[in-house]
Structures are given as C-alpha cells and as structure tokens.
Amino acid sequence: MDSKDLAPQTAETFLRGSTKLIHSVSVVTVTMAVIVISFSARAQSPTPASKTKVETTTPVKVEALSGAELWTMNCSRCHMARNSGEFTAAQWRTILRHMRIRANLPASQAKELQKYLEAGAGK
C-alpha cells in the first residue's frame, strides 16, 4: 500500500467526490422523470386501432347579437347608458373605432354595434 492511500481525506478530495455523487444522482433523477413522463403520455393517448366510439355533435347555429345586446355586454361594463342621439354618426364611428380595440370586439360585432348607434345618432 502507498502512503497516499492511507492518508486522511482532504476537504478538496471529499468535495470532488461529493460533487460527482450529486451529479450522478441528478442524472439518474432526470432520466427517470423523462421515462415516467413518456410512459404516462403513451398511456393516455388512445391507440389508432382502438374501438372507442367518438360521438359527433351537430353544429349549433349561433344567432348574431343585436347592437343593443352588444352594447349591454361590452360597453356598459365601463360606461353608463348613453342616448345614441348624443353624438353624430361620424362621431360614433370615431368613438367605436377607438373603443373596438379596447373592448377587443370582432369586426362583425363592431359593425352591428355601429349600426345600432348610428340608427339613433343625432344630426
């Protein structure tokens, strides 16, 4: 035996051994996690040849909302009820252009709301 083999372990060699152990445990843990996740993903997805019956639903016709309904759903969250005659049609278009972005309204709903507001617009 060599005298180095019998010498007490220094802090540096102890830390080097501990670092290797921590690294090995980390690699094994990550590998096991990947394996568990891949097996659980396969277990949840049906096989292509499975005889599961998929129910189909008939499409539901959605009626377009009226301008008054759109006002109630979107505008009245922040604004008090307004008389559409308070502004001219041109002013309503400008207001709606700005508020459409803030309310995140789709174009079709914005057009319907614009028709509603311009129908009673002032001169």
N, CA, C and O atoms as CSV, one atom per row, in Angstrom:
chain,resi,resn,atom,element,x,y,z
A,1,MET,N,N,0.819,-1.169,0.000
A,1,MET,CA,C,0.000,0.000,0.000
A,1,MET,C,C,0.864,1.233,0.000
A,1,MET,O,O,1.964,1.271,0.551
A,2,ASP,N,N,0.312,2.240,-0.645
A,2,ASP,CA,C,1.008,3.505,-0.746
A,2,ASP,C,C,0.613,4.381,0.430
A,2,ASP,O,O,-0.468,4.220,0.997
A,3,SER,N,N,1.477,5.293,0.790
A,3,SER,CA,C,1.171,6.165,1.927
A,3,SER,C,C,0.033,7.124,1.588
A,3,SER,O,O,-0.668,7.601,2.481
A,4,LYS,N,N,-0.151,7.406,0.297
A,4,LYS,CA,C,-1.245,8.286,-0.122
A,4,LYS,C,C,-2.591,7.618,0.123
A,4,LYS,O,O,-3.565,8.298,0.447
A,5,ASP,N,N,-2.663,6.304,-0.025
A,5,ASP,CA,C,-3.906,5.575,0.198
A,5,ASP,C,C,-4.322,5.626,1.655
A,5,ASP,O,O,-5.512,5.606,1.970
A,6,LEU,N,N,-3.359,5.692,2.528
A,6,LEU,CA,C,-3.655,5.693,3.946
A,6,LEU,C,C,-3.834,7.101,4.512
A,6,LEU,O,O,-4.326,7.261,5.629
A,7,ALA,N,N,-3.443,8.109,3.759
A,7,ALA,CA,C,-3.538,9.487,4.250
A,7,ALA,C,C,-4.998,9.876,4.420
A,7,ALA,O,O,-5.852,9.424,3.657
A,8,PRO,N,N,-5.295,10.707,5.411
A,8,PRO,CA,C,-6.685,11.141,5.606
A,8,PRO,C,C,-7.174,11.925,4.392
A,8,PRO,O,O,-6.401,12.573,3.686
A,9,GLN,N,N,-8.431,11.845,4.185
A,9,GLN,CA,C,-9.042,12.501,3.027
A,9,GLN,C,C,-9.058,14.010,3.265
A,9,GLN,O,O,-9.467,14.470,4.332
A,10,THR,N,N,-8.613,14.780,2.268
A,10,THR,CA,C,-8.629,16.233,2.409
A,10,THR,C,C,-9.994,16.760,2.011
A,10,THR,O,O,-10.804,16.051,1.414
A,11,ALA,N,N,-10.230,18.002,2.349
A,11,ALA,CA,C,-11.520,18.623,2.027
A,11,ALA,C,C,-11.725,18.682,0.524
A,11,ALA,O,O,-12.849,18.518,0.048
A,12,GLU,N,N,-10.665,18.911,-0.224
A,12,GLU,CA,C,-10.772,19.008,-1.679
A,12,GLU,C,C,-11.190,17.682,-2.294
A,12,GLU,O,O,-12.058,17.658,-3.166
A,13,THR,N,N,-10.607,16.605,-1.871
A,13,THR,CA,C,-10.979,15.306,-2.431
A,13,THR,C,C,-12.362,14.894,-1.979
A,13,THR,O,O,-13.102,14.245,-2.719
A,14,PHE,N,N,-12.711,15.274,-0.754
A,14,PHE,CA,C,-14.058,14.979,-0.273
A,14,PHE,C,C,-15.106,15.712,-1.101
A,14,PHE,O,O,-16.111,15.117,-1.490
A,15,LEU,N,N,-14.884,17.002,-1.379
A,15,LEU,CA,C,-15.825,17.789,-2.175
A,15,LEU,C,C,-15.898,17.276,-3.601
A,15,LEU,O,O,-16.979,17.244,-4.189
A,16,ARG,N,N,-14.762,16.871,-4.170
A,16,ARG,CA,C,-14.770,16.355,-5.518
A,16,ARG,C,C,-15.616,15.074,-5.584
A,16,ARG,O,O,-16.371,14.876,-6.536
A,17,GLY,N,N,-15.489,14.230,-4.600
A,17,GLY,CA,C,-16.291,13.009,-4.555
A,17,GLY,C,C,-17.762,13.316,-4.352
A,17,GLY,O,O,-18.614,12.665,-4.957
A,18,SER,N,N,-18.081,14.295,-3.512
A,18,SER,CA,C,-19.472,14.680,-3.269
A,18,SER,C,C,-20.093,15.281,-4.521
A,18,SER,O,O,-21.261,15.024,-4.813
A,19,THR,N,N,-19.336,16.075,-5.261
A,19,THR,CA,C,-19.832,16.691,-6.486
A,19,THR,C,C,-20.152,15.614,-7.520
A,19,THR,O,O,-21.162,15.701,-8.217
A,20,LYS,N,N,-19.302,14.613,-7.617
A,20,LYS,CA,C,-19.551,13.521,-8.556
A,20,LYS,C,C,-20.805,12.749,-8.160
A,20,LYS,O,O,-21.591,12.354,-9.021
A,21,LEU,N,N,-20.991,12.535,-6.873
A,21,LEU,CA,C,-22.169,11.825,-6.389
A,21,LEU,C,C,-23.441,12.625,-6.681
A,21,LEU,O,O,-24.434,12.068,-7.148
A,22,ILE,N,N,-23.407,13.925,-6.405
A,22,ILE,CA,C,-24.573,14.788,-6.673
A,22,ILE,C,C,-24.887,14.796,-8.163
A,22,ILE,O,O,-26.052,14.720,-8.554
A,23,HIS,N,N,-23.871,14.887,-8.982
A,23,HIS,CA,C,-24.060,14.871,-10.431
A,23,HIS,C,C,-24.692,13.556,-10.885
A,23,HIS,O,O,-25.620,13.559,-11.694
A,24,SER,N,N,-24.201,12.454,-10.373
A,24,SER,CA,C,-24.743,11.142,-10.752
A,24,SER,C,C,-26.204,11.002,-10.331
A,24,SER,O,O,-27.029,10.503,-11.097
A,25,VAL,N,N,-26.523,11.442,-9.118
A,25,VAL,CA,C,-27.901,11.368,-8.639
A,25,VAL,C,C,-28.805,12.262,-9.488
A,25,VAL,O,O,-29.935,11.879,-9.790
A,26,SER,N,N,-28.337,13.424,-9.870
A,26,SER,CA,C,-29.127,14.336,-10.711
A,26,SER,C,C,-29.414,13.727,-12.071
A,26,SER,O,O,-30.539,13.808,-12.564
A,27,VAL,N,N,-28.406,13.119,-12.680
A,27,VAL,CA,C,-28.581,12.497,-13.993
A,27,VAL,C,C,-29.606,11.367,-13.910
A,27,VAL,O,O,-30.470,11.245,-14.778
A,28,VAL,N,N,-29.511,10.557,-12.886
A,28,VAL,CA,C,-30.452,9.444,-12.722
A,28,VAL,C,C,-31.871,9.978,-12.497
A,28,VAL,O,O,-32.825,9.436,-13.055
A,29,THR,N,N,-32.021,11.031,-11.688
A,29,THR,CA,C,-33.339,11.611,-11.409
A,29,THR,C,C,-33.984,12.161,-12.671
A,29,THR,O,O,-35.162,11.910,-12.925
A,30,VAL,N,N,-33.229,12.905,-13.459
A,30,VAL,CA,C,-33.763,13.477,-14.694
A,30,VAL,C,C,-34.131,12.371,-15.669
A,30,VAL,O,O,-35.174,12.444,-16.318
A,31,THR,N,N,-33.300,11.361,-15.782
A,31,THR,CA,C,-33.583,10.239,-16.678
A,31,THR,C,C,-34.867,9.530,-16.272
A,31,THR,O,O,-35.687,9.200,-17.129
A,32,MET,N,N,-35.049,9.295,-14.997
A,32,MET,CA,C,-36.264,8.626,-14.516
A,32,MET,C,C,-37.496,9.500,-14.773
A,32,MET,O,O,-38.551,8.981,-15.140
A,33,ALA,N,N,-37.376,10.809,-14.587
A,33,ALA,CA,C,-38.504,11.701,-14.837
A,33,ALA,C,C,-38.914,11.651,-16.303
A,33,ALA,O,O,-40.106,11.616,-16.609
A,34,VAL,N,N,-37.943,11.649,-17.211
A,34,VAL,CA,C,-38.241,11.573,-18.647
A,34,VAL,C,C,-38.945,10.263,-18.973
A,34,VAL,O,O,-39.894,10.245,-19.757
A,35,ILE,N,N,-38.493,9.187,-18.384
A,35,ILE,CA,C,-39.109,7.881,-18.644
A,35,ILE,C,C,-40.544,7.850,-18.138
A,35,ILE,O,O,-41.438,7.376,-18.839
A,36,VAL,N,N,-40.770,8.349,-16.933
A,36,VAL,CA,C,-42.117,8.352,-16.354
A,36,VAL,C,C,-43.059,9.205,-17.188
A,36,VAL,O,O,-44.193,8.803,-17.449
A,37,ILE,N,N,-42.605,10.369,-17.604
A,37,ILE,CA,C,-43.445,11.261,-18.406
A,37,ILE,C,C,-43.769,10.633,-19.757
A,37,ILE,O,O,-44.906,10.722,-20.219
A,38,SER,N,N,-42.796,10.005,-20.390
A,38,SER,CA,C,-43.061,9.409,-21.705
A,38,SER,C,C,-44.034,8.239,-21.601
A,38,SER,O,O,-44.866,8.058,-22.490
A,39,PHE,N,N,-43.950,7.446,-20.541
A,39,PHE,CA,C,-44.888,6.330,-20.379
A,39,PHE,C,C,-46.290,6.832,-20.062
A,39,PHE,O,O,-47.269,6.272,-20.556
A,40,SER,N,N,-46.403,7.874,-19.251
A,40,SER,CA,C,-47.737,8.380,-18.918
A,40,SER,C,C,-48.388,9.032,-20.136
A,40,SER,O,O,-49.609,8.979,-20.281
A,41,ALA,N,N,-47.603,9.637,-20.999
A,41,ALA,CA,C,-48.164,10.246,-22.206
A,41,ALA,C,C,-48.685,9.170,-23.149
A,41,ALA,O,O,-49.718,9.357,-23.791
A,42,ARG,N,N,-47.989,8.059,-23.237
A,42,ARG,CA,C,-48.445,6.972,-24.095
A,42,ARG,C,C,-49.685,6.306,-23.527
A,42,ARG,O,O,-50.564,5.881,-24.277
A,43,ALA,N,N,-49.759,6.214,-22.228
A,43,ALA,CA,C,-50.890,5.539,-21.595
A,43,ALA,C,C,-52.187,6.329,-21.774
A,43,ALA,O,O,-53.267,5.740,-21.805
A,44,GLN,N,N,-52.092,7.637,-21.889
A,44,GLN,CA,C,-53.284,8.462,-22.005
A,44,GLN,C,C,-53.797,8.585,-23.425
A,44,GLN,O,O,-54.987,8.829,-23.626
A,45,SER,N,N,-52.941,8.425,-24.408
A,45,SER,CA,C,-53.390,8.580,-25.790
A,45,SER,C,C,-53.940,7.247,-26.300
A,45,SER,O,O,-53.304,6.208,-26.125
A,46,PRO,N,N,-55.124,7.270,-26.933
A,46,PRO,CA,C,-55.698,6.026,-27.436
A,46,PRO,C,C,-54.907,5.517,-28.636
A,46,PRO,O,O,-54.348,6.296,-29.408
A,47,THR,N,N,-54.875,4.232,-28.771
A,47,THR,CA,C,-54.183,3.648,-29.915
A,47,THR,C,C,-55.044,3.826,-31.157
A,47,THR,O,O,-56.269,3.871,-31.046
A,48,PRO,N,N,-54.443,3.928,-32.328
A,48,PRO,CA,C,-55.225,4.138,-33.546
A,48,PRO,C,C,-56.206,3.004,-33.834
A,48,PRO,O,O,-57.254,3.236,-34.436
A,49,ALA,N,N,-55.887,1.810,-33.420
A,49,ALA,CA,C,-56.751,0.672,-33.715
A,49,ALA,C,C,-57.802,0.452,-32.639
A,49,ALA,O,O,-58.562,-0.514,-32.703
A,50,SER,N,N,-57.851,1.337,-31.655
A,50,SER,CA,C,-58.814,1.123,-30.578
A,50,SER,C,C,-60.233,1.302,-31.103
A,50,SER,O,O,-60.468,2.023,-32.072
A,51,LYS,N,N,-61.145,0.649,-30.460
A,51,LYS,CA,C,-62.530,0.650,-30.909
A,51,LYS,C,C,-63.367,1.646,-30.105
A,51,LYS,O,O,-64.559,1.427,-29.886
A,52,THR,N,N,-62.747,2.730,-29.669
A,52,THR,CA,C,-63.503,3.730,-28.919
A,52,THR,C,C,-64.423,4.465,-29.873
A,52,THR,O,O,-64.053,4.779,-31.004
A,53,LYS,N,N,-65.596,4.725,-29.408
A,53,LYS,CA,C,-66.591,5.383,-30.233
A,53,LYS,C,C,-66.569,6.875,-29.931
A,53,LYS,O,O,-66.715,7.295,-28.783
A,54,VAL,N,N,-66.387,7.651,-30.960
A,54,VAL,CA,C,-66.359,9.095,-30.803
A,54,VAL,C,C,-67.721,9.641,-31.190
A,54,VAL,O,O,-68.210,9.413,-32.296
A,55,GLU,N,N,-68.319,10.361,-30.263
A,55,GLU,CA,C,-69.629,10.942,-30.555
A,55,GLU,C,C,-69.453,12.248,-31.306
A,55,GLU,O,O,-68.637,13.091,-30.933
A,56,THR,N,N,-70.211,12.399,-32.343
A,56,THR,CA,C,-70.167,13.648,-33.082
A,56,THR,C,C,-71.376,14.477,-32.683
A,56,THR,O,O,-72.460,13.951,-32.431
A,57,THR,N,N,-71.169,15.757,-32.633
A,57,THR,CA,C,-72.270,16.640,-32.273
A,57,THR,C,C,-72.681,17.430,-33.503
A,57,THR,O,O,-71.871,17.708,-34.388
A,58,THR,N,N,-73.926,17.774,-33.534
A,58,THR,CA,C,-74.394,18.588,-34.643
A,58,THR,C,C,-74.056,20.040,-34.350
A,58,THR,O,O,-74.162,20.479,-33.204
A,59,PRO,N,N,-73.656,20.782,-35.352
A,59,PRO,CA,C,-73.300,22.177,-35.117
A,59,PRO,C,C,-74.518,22.978,-34.661
A,59,PRO,O,O,-75.631,22.787,-35.151
A,60,VAL,N,N,-74.282,23.851,-33.738
A,60,VAL,CA,C,-75.343,24.692,-33.214
A,60,VAL,C,C,-75.281,26.025,-33.940
A,60,VAL,O,O,-74.215,26.630,-34.050
A,61,LYS,N,N,-76.407,26.477,-34.429
A,61,LYS,CA,C,-76.442,27.766,-35.105
A,61,LYS,C,C,-76.459,28.865,-34.056
A,61,LYS,O,O,-77.307,28.885,-33.164
A,62,VAL,N,N,-75.520,29.762,-34.180
A,62,VAL,CA,C,-75.425,30.867,-33.247
A,62,VAL,C,C,-75.981,32.109,-33.921
A,62,VAL,O,O,-75.515,32.519,-34.984
A,63,GLU,N,N,-76.974,32.693,-33.294
A,63,GLU,CA,C,-77.557,33.898,-33.862
A,63,GLU,C,C,-76.676,35.088,-33.533
A,63,GLU,O,O,-76.116,35.180,-32.440
A,64,ALA,N,N,-76.560,35.996,-34.487
A,64,ALA,CA,C,-75.777,37.202,-34.252
A,64,ALA,C,C,-76.481,38.048,-33.208
A,64,ALA,O,O,-77.708,38.132,-33.174
A,65,LEU,N,N,-75.689,38.665,-32.368
A,65,LEU,CA,C,-76.248,39.512,-31.319
A,65,LEU,C,C,-76.642,40.859,-31.907
A,65,LEU,O,O,-76.006,41.357,-32.836
A,66,SER,N,N,-77.686,41.432,-31.362
A,66,SER,CA,C,-78.123,42.753,-31.835
A,66,SER,C,C,-77.195,43.826,-31.276
A,66,SER,O,O,-76.419,43.576,-30.354
A,67,GLY,N,N,-77.287,45.004,-31.841
A,67,GLY,CA,C,-76.472,46.124,-31.369
A,67,GLY,C,C,-76.742,46.447,-29.911
A,67,GLY,O,O,-75.817,46.752,-29.158
A,68,ALA,N,N,-78.011,46.381,-29.504
A,68,ALA,CA,C,-78.370,46.667,-28.116
A,68,ALA,C,C,-77.752,45.619,-27.182
A,68,ALA,O,O,-77.263,45.959,-26.105
A,69,GLU,N,N,-77.773,44.358,-27.592
A,69,GLU,CA,C,-77.177,43.297,-26.770
A,69,GLU,C,C,-75.663,43.474,-26.678
A,69,GLU,O,O,-75.064,43.268,-25.622
A,70,LEU,N,N,-75.056,43.860,-27.800
A,70,LEU,CA,C,-73.613,44.080,-27.793
A,70,LEU,C,C,-73.244,45.255,-26.896
A,70,LEU,O,O,-72.234,45.213,-26.194
A,71,TRP,N,N,-74.069,46.309,-26.921
A,71,TRP,CA,C,-73.836,47.463,-26.040
A,71,TRP,C,C,-73.882,47.000,-24.585
A,71,TRP,O,O,-73.010,47.348,-23.788
A,72,THR,N,N,-74.886,46.230,-24.250
A,72,THR,CA,C,-75.057,45.762,-22.881
A,72,THR,C,C,-73.881,44.887,-22.446
A,72,THR,O,O,-73.384,45.018,-21.327
A,73,MET,N,N,-73.446,44.009,-23.322
A,73,MET,CA,C,-72.372,43.075,-22.971
A,73,MET,C,C,-70.998,43.733,-22.910
A,73,MET,O,O,-70.171,43.366,-22.076
A,74,ASN,N,N,-70.753,44.692,-23.779
A,74,ASN,CA,C,-69.404,45.250,-23.893
A,74,ASN,C,C,-69.263,46.660,-23.333
A,74,ASN,O,O,-68.395,46.916,-22.499
A,75,CYS,N,N,-70.106,47.564,-23.786
A,75,CYS,CA,C,-69.927,48.973,-23.450
A,75,CYS,C,C,-70.356,49.299,-22.021
A,75,CYS,O,O,-69.708,50.090,-21.335
A,76,SER,N,N,-71.442,48.689,-21.584
A,76,SER,CA,C,-71.983,49.054,-20.272
A,76,SER,C,C,-71.130,48.536,-19.117
A,76,SER,O,O,-71.404,48.852,-17.959
A,77,ARG,N,N,-70.114,47.756,-19.414
A,77,ARG,CA,C,-69.196,47.336,-18.353
A,77,ARG,C,C,-68.471,48.544,-17.776
A,77,ARG,O,O,-68.169,48.584,-16.583
A,78,CYS,N,N,-68.193,49.533,-18.633
A,78,CYS,CA,C,-67.435,50.709,-18.195
A,78,CYS,C,C,-68.233,52.007,-18.289
A,78,CYS,O,O,-67.936,52.965,-17.575
A,79,HIS,N,N,-69.243,52.052,-19.159
A,79,HIS,CA,C,-69.971,53.293,-19.416
A,79,HIS,C,C,-71.415,53.191,-18.954
A,79,HIS,O,O,-72.035,52.129,-18.990
A,80,MET,N,N,-71.921,54.325,-18.523
A,80,MET,CA,C,-73.339,54.408,-18.191
A,80,MET,C,C,-74.120,54.395,-19.515
A,80,MET,O,O,-73.568,54.715,-20.568
A,81,ALA,N,N,-75.389,54.029,-19.453
A,81,ALA,CA,C,-76.217,54.007,-20.662
A,81,ALA,C,C,-76.246,55.406,-21.263
A,81,ALA,O,O,-76.473,56.394,-20.564
A,82,ARG,N,N,-76.013,55.473,-22.567
A,82,ARG,CA,C,-75.986,56.771,-23.248
A,82,ARG,C,C,-77.087,56.797,-24.287
A,82,ARG,O,O,-77.484,55.767,-24.832
A,83,ASN,N,N,-77.555,57.962,-24.539
A,83,ASN,CA,C,-78.519,58.161,-25.602
A,83,ASN,C,C,-77.727,58.220,-26.906
A,83,ASN,O,O,-76.783,59.001,-27.026
A,84,SER,N,N,-78.105,57.404,-27.873
A,84,SER,CA,C,-77.333,57.376,-29.123
A,84,SER,C,C,-77.421,58.702,-29.861
A,84,SER,O,O,-76.617,58.960,-30.757
A,85,GLY,N,N,-78.389,59.554,-29.501
A,85,GLY,CA,C,-78.505,60.867,-30.131
A,85,GLY,C,C,-77.515,61.886,-29.595
A,85,GLY,O,O,-77.477,63.012,-30.090
A,86,GLU,N,N,-76.724,61.533,-28.615
A,86,GLU,CA,C,-75.742,62.470,-28.055
A,86,GLU,C,C,-74.634,62.797,-29.053
A,86,GLU,O,O,-74.034,63.869,-28.986
A,87,PHE,N,N,-74.364,61.876,-29.974
A,87,PHE,CA,C,-73.285,62.073,-30.939
A,87,PHE,C,C,-73.809,61.873,-32.344
A,87,PHE,O,O,-74.809,61.189,-32.558
A,88,THR,N,N,-73.119,62.479,-33.300
A,88,THR,CA,C,-73.483,62.280,-34.705
A,88,THR,C,C,-72.945,60.926,-35.163
A,88,THR,O,O,-72.163,60.281,-34.464
A,89,ALA,N,N,-73.383,60.513,-36.349
A,89,ALA,CA,C,-72.923,59.232,-36.887
A,89,ALA,C,C,-71.403,59.226,-37.056
A,89,ALA,O,O,-70.752,58.221,-36.769
A,90,ALA,N,N,-70.838,60.334,-37.517
A,90,ALA,CA,C,-69.389,60.418,-37.700
A,90,ALA,C,C,-68.666,60.318,-36.352
A,90,ALA,O,O,-67.622,59.673,-36.251
A,91,GLN,N,N,-69.219,60.954,-35.325
A,91,GLN,CA,C,-68.603,60.871,-34.007
A,91,GLN,C,C,-68.682,59.456,-33.445
A,91,GLN,O,O,-67.730,58.982,-32.824
A,92,TRP,N,N,-69.819,58.771,-33.658
A,92,TRP,CA,C,-69.946,57.394,-33.195
A,92,TRP,C,C,-68.930,56.496,-33.890
A,92,TRP,O,O,-68.355,55.610,-33.257
A,93,ARG,N,N,-68.698,56.717,-35.206
A,93,ARG,CA,C,-67.712,55.903,-35.929
A,93,ARG,C,C,-66.323,56.076,-35.312
A,93,ARG,O,O,-65.593,55.102,-35.129
A,94,THR,N,N,-65.967,57.319,-34.996
A,94,THR,CA,C,-64.659,57.582,-34.397
A,94,THR,C,C,-64.562,56.948,-33.014
A,94,THR,O,O,-63.562,56.314,-32.678
A,95,ILE,N,N,-65.602,57.124,-32.225
A,95,ILE,CA,C,-65.615,56.541,-30.878
A,95,ILE,C,C,-65.507,55.023,-30.966
A,95,ILE,O,O,-64.724,54.403,-30.246
A,96,LEU,N,N,-66.295,54.437,-31.850
A,96,LEU,CA,C,-66.308,52.980,-31.978
A,96,LEU,C,C,-64.974,52.444,-32.472
A,96,LEU,O,O,-64.545,51.370,-32.051
A,97,ARG,N,N,-64.314,53.176,-33.358
A,97,ARG,CA,C,-63.015,52.757,-33.868
A,97,ARG,C,C,-62.013,52.634,-32.714
A,97,ARG,O,O,-61.227,51.688,-32.666
A,98,HIS,N,N,-62.047,53.592,-31.791
A,98,HIS,CA,C,-61.131,53.551,-30.649
A,98,HIS,C,C,-61.546,52.487,-29.629
A,98,HIS,O,O,-60.709,51.744,-29.118
A,99,MET,N,N,-62.820,52.426,-29.347
A,99,MET,CA,C,-63.292,51.520,-28.310
A,99,MET,C,C,-63.287,50.057,-28.756
A,99,MET,O,O,-63.219,49.152,-27.925
A,100,ARG,N,N,-63.360,49.831,-30.061
A,100,ARG,CA,C,-63.323,48.446,-30.566
A,100,ARG,C,C,-62.028,47.770,-30.154
A,100,ARG,O,O,-62.018,46.596,-29.786
A,101,ILE,N,N,-60.947,48.513,-30.219
A,101,ILE,CA,C,-59.649,47.965,-29.846
A,101,ILE,C,C,-59.615,47.673,-28.345
A,101,ILE,O,O,-59.166,46.606,-27.925
A,102,ARG,N,N,-60.084,48.614,-27.552
A,102,ARG,CA,C,-60.061,48.435,-26.096
A,102,ARG,C,C,-60.969,47.297,-25.637
A,102,ARG,O,O,-60.637,46.567,-24.704
A,103,ALA,N,N,-62.113,47.150,-26.297
A,103,ALA,CA,C,-63.074,46.108,-25.907
A,103,ALA,C,C,-62.787,44.783,-26.600
A,103,ALA,O,O,-63.431,43.775,-26.312
A,104,ASN,N,N,-61.818,44.784,-27.516
A,104,ASN,CA,C,-61.449,43.569,-28.252
A,104,ASN,C,C,-62.657,42.974,-28.983
A,104,ASN,O,O,-62.932,41.777,-28.890
A,105,LEU,N,N,-63.361,43.830,-29.703
A,105,LEU,CA,C,-64.546,43.393,-30.452
A,105,LEU,C,C,-64.161,42.887,-31.827
A,105,LEU,O,O,-63.346,43.518,-32.500
A,106,PRO,N,N,-64.719,41.772,-32.266
A,106,PRO,CA,C,-64.511,41.322,-33.645
A,106,PRO,C,C,-65.190,42.298,-34.616
A,106,PRO,O,O,-66.093,43.035,-34.222
A,107,ALA,N,N,-64.767,42.302,-35.852
A,107,ALA,CA,C,-65.280,43.239,-36.850
A,107,ALA,C,C,-66.787,43.111,-37.032
A,107,ALA,O,O,-67.486,44.117,-37.148
A,108,SER,N,N,-67.292,41.878,-37.057
A,108,SER,CA,C,-68.726,41.690,-37.272
A,108,SER,C,C,-69.545,42.301,-36.140
A,108,SER,O,O,-70.592,42.899,-36.389
A,109,GLN,N,N,-69.087,42.159,-34.915
A,109,GLN,CA,C,-69.805,42.748,-33.790
A,109,GLN,C,C,-69.680,44.266,-33.785
A,109,GLN,O,O,-70.627,44.966,-33.425
A,110,ALA,N,N,-68.524,44.777,-34.180
A,110,ALA,CA,C,-68.340,46.225,-34.232
A,110,ALA,C,C,-69.276,46.844,-35.272
A,110,ALA,O,O,-69.828,47.921,-35.047
A,111,LYS,N,N,-69.454,46.166,-36.410
A,111,LYS,CA,C,-70.359,46.681,-37.446
A,111,LYS,C,C,-71.793,46.703,-36.943
A,111,LYS,O,O,-72.522,47.663,-37.192
A,112,GLU,N,N,-72.201,45.662,-36.242
A,112,GLU,CA,C,-73.560,45.593,-35.706
A,112,GLU,C,C,-73.783,46.678,-34.653
A,112,GLU,O,O,-74.841,47.306,-34.608
A,113,LEU,N,N,-72.792,46.884,-33.825
A,113,LEU,CA,C,-72.883,47.931,-32.802
A,113,LEU,C,C,-72.907,49.309,-33.446
A,113,LEU,O,O,-73.627,50.196,-32.990
A,114,GLN,N,N,-72.125,49.492,-34.503
A,114,GLN,CA,C,-72.107,50.764,-35.218
A,114,GLN,C,C,-73.476,51.053,-35.843
A,114,GLN,O,O,-73.943,52.191,-35.788
A,115,LYS,N,N,-74.121,50.056,-36.432
A,115,LYS,CA,C,-75.460,50.238,-36.999
A,115,LYS,C,C,-76.431,50.689,-35.915
A,115,LYS,O,O,-77.234,51.598,-36.124
A,116,TYR,N,N,-76.349,50.048,-34.764
A,116,TYR,CA,C,-77.242,50.376,-33.645
A,116,TYR,C,C,-77.034,51.820,-33.209
A,116,TYR,O,O,-78.002,52.557,-33.024
A,117,LEU,N,N,-75.788,52.224,-33.044
A,117,LEU,CA,C,-75.510,53.584,-32.565
A,117,LEU,C,C,-75.854,54.633,-33.608
A,117,LEU,O,O,-76.362,55.698,-33.260
A,118,GLU,N,N,-75.589,54.357,-34.884
A,118,GLU,CA,C,-75.869,55.331,-35.933
A,118,GLU,C,C,-77.351,55.446,-36.227
A,118,GLU,O,O,-77.802,56.472,-36.736
A,119,ALA,N,N,-78.124,54.399,-35.911
A,119,ALA,CA,C,-79.569,54.455,-36.163
A,119,ALA,C,C,-80.230,55.570,-35.355
A,119,ALA,O,O,-81.190,56.185,-35.821
A,120,GLY,N,N,-79.738,55.827,-34.178
A,120,GLY,CA,C,-80.338,56.866,-33.351
A,120,GLY,C,C,-79.440,58.081,-33.205
A,120,GLY,O,O,-79.648,58.911,-32.320
A,121,ALA,N,N,-78.436,58.186,-34.078
A,121,ALA,CA,C,-77.473,59.268,-33.960
A,121,ALA,C,C,-78.126,60.633,-34.173
A,121,ALA,O,O,-79.099,60.774,-34.914
A,122,GLY,N,N,-77.562,61.619,-33.503
A,122,GLY,CA,C,-78.033,62.992,-33.671
A,122,GLY,C,C,-77.511,63.598,-34.954
A,122,GLY,O,O,-76.634,63.041,-35.614
A,123,LYS,N,N,-78.053,64.727,-35.291
A,123,LYS,CA,C,-77.650,65.403,-36.542
A,123,LYS,C,C,-76.587,66.422,-36.297
A,123,LYS,O,O,-76.135,67.080,-37.234
